[in-house]
Amino acid sequence: MVALKHAFDAKNMKGLLLKILKGEYAPITGGGYSSALRNLISQMLRQNPKQRSTINEILHAPIIQDRINSFLSDVQMSSEFSHTVIHGLDIKVFIEK
C-alpha cells in the first residue's frame, strides 16, 4: 500500500496464493522510501506469524511514532492509545463482567 500497489500480485488466484504462502512480494523500489519504512514493511510481511511485528511493536516503531505525533495532540494521543487492546491486556476480563 505504501507504493500504491498490492504487496502480493499475480495473474490468477493460484499464483497469488503461492506468492503469499512463500512470502514472495515485490520489493519497494524508488528513492522516496526510508530504510526504516522498508524494514518495518519487511517485518510486517514475514512469512512466520511468530516472527511478524505485533501491533504494539508497529505502533512503537520510531517511524510510526513520529507520524502519530505529527497528527495528534497530547490529549488525542492519550485518548486514542489508552485502550486495553493496544496495551496487550486481556480484554476478556472486561467483557465478561
C-alpha positions in Angstrom: 0.0 0.0 0.0 2.9 2.3 0.6 3.9 2.0 -3.0 0.2 2.3 -4.1 0.1 -1.3 -5.2 -0.6 -4.7 -3.5 2.2 -6.4 -1.7 1.4 -9.7 -3.4 0.4 -9.7 -7.1 -0.2 -12.4 -9.6 -2.2 -13.1 -12.7 -4.5 -15.6 -11.1 -5.7 -16.8 -7.6 -3.4 -19.8 -7.6 -0.4 -17.7 -8.4 -1.4 -15.2 -5.7 -1.9 -17.9 -3.1 1.5 -19.3 -3.9 3.2 -16.0 -3.5 1.5 -15.3 -0.2 2.4 -18.7 1.1 6.0 -18.4 0.0 6.2 -14.8 1.3 7.3 -13.6 -2.2 6.5 -9.9 -2.6 7.9 -7.2 -4.8 10.5 -5.1 -3.1 9.7 -1.4 -2.5 11.7 0.5 -5.1 12.4 4.1 -5.5 14.3 6.7 -3.5 11.3 8.0 -1.7 11.2 5.3 1.0 13.5 5.2 4.0 15.3 2.1 5.2 13.2 2.3 8.4 10.0 2.1 6.4 11.3 -0.7 4.3 12.4 -2.6 7.4 9.0 -2.1 9.0 7.2 -3.4 6.0 9.5 -6.4 5.8 8.8 -7.2 9.5 5.1 -6.9 8.9 5.2 -9.3 5.9 7.2 -12.0 7.4 6.0 -15.5 6.5 6.1 -16.9 10.0 3.4 -15.2 12.2 5.5 -15.6 15.3 8.3 -13.5 13.7 5.9 -10.7 12.5 5.7 -7.5 14.3 2.8 -7.2 16.7 0.5 -4.1 16.7 2.3 -2.8 19.8 5.7 -3.1 18.1 4.4 -1.4 15.0 2.8 1.4 17.0 6.0 1.9 19.0 8.3 1.9 15.9 10.0 5.3 15.7 8.9 5.9 12.2 5.2 5.4 13.2 5.6 7.4 16.5 6.9 10.3 14.5 3.9 10.3 12.2 1.4 9.8 15.0 3.0 12.7 17.0 2.7 15.0 13.9 -1.0 14.4 13.6 -2.3 14.0 17.2 -2.3 16.4 20.1 -1.3 15.0 23.5 -4.9 14.8 24.6 -5.9 12.9 21.4 -2.9 10.6 21.8 -3.8 9.8 25.4 -7.4 9.1 24.4 -6.6 7.0 21.3 -3.8 5.0 22.9 -5.3 4.2 26.3 -7.4 1.2 25.0 -6.7 -2.1 26.6 -6.3 -4.0 23.3 -3.3 -1.8 22.4 -1.6 -2.3 25.7 -1.9 -6.1 25.5 -4.2 -6.5 28.5 -6.7 -9.4 28.5 -9.8 -7.6 27.3 -11.9 -10.7 28.1 -11.8 -9.8 31.8 -13.6 -6.5 30.9 -16.1 -8.1 28.6 -17.2 -10.9 30.9 -18.2 -8.5 33.8 
